[in-house]
């Protein structure tokens, strides 16, 4: 296990904006309680917030290979997994995906990710060589417990299936065992919408992390990227984000 790294203290400012529109009519929603469609943006139909894939019958508990000399549940990535349906991200159609312990959902046959969940914003970040969704990219560690871990499951029937990936009760490295982070990403067949739900972010020892200051959220492919939040107070518990193609 790695040595303790310095903690950067921050000051909380104003709360999360209820709703903003991204480029190309992308809809980015704030907290679930305030979710609404931004003026001028396209309709998404029925949207999805947080889903617990670990509670779905037939779910798979992800296993990780270490990306460095650290333990796999600290710095790990899965093998390349087969998508249950083809999925379009920006201009590319994907058939494989991979998951990191640090809240990153990538695509393609070469699993990667960034050590400690590091991200340089605004996106695109050149360290990611394959398409990736930064679901909640942070320096996270998987908690060892029966009701914790990273799970994925496919629900629904073609042509309206959903692939759900859930990071359940991880914790921040800098708030070791005293924090709780649970969130999910849902890929929607056909619409190619990505739904992100932040269910729980608690850090009693470092409460500034609870607002989203400890994470980067967005998506990118090649030199094209969209940043929802870059270590800002925009992703507390209850946040729901919808990324359109």
Secondary structure, DSSP 8 states (H G I E B T S, - for coil): -------------S---SEEE-GGG-EEE-BGGG----TT-----S------GGGSTT-EE---EESSSS-TTTSEE---EEEEEEEEETTEEEEEEEEBTTSEEEESSS----GGG---SSS--TT--S-EEEEEES-EE---STT-EEEEEEES-TTS-EEEEEEEEEEEGGGTTTEEEEEEEEEETTT--EEEEEEEEEESSSGGGGGTTT-EEEEEETTEEEEEEESSS---TTBEEEE--
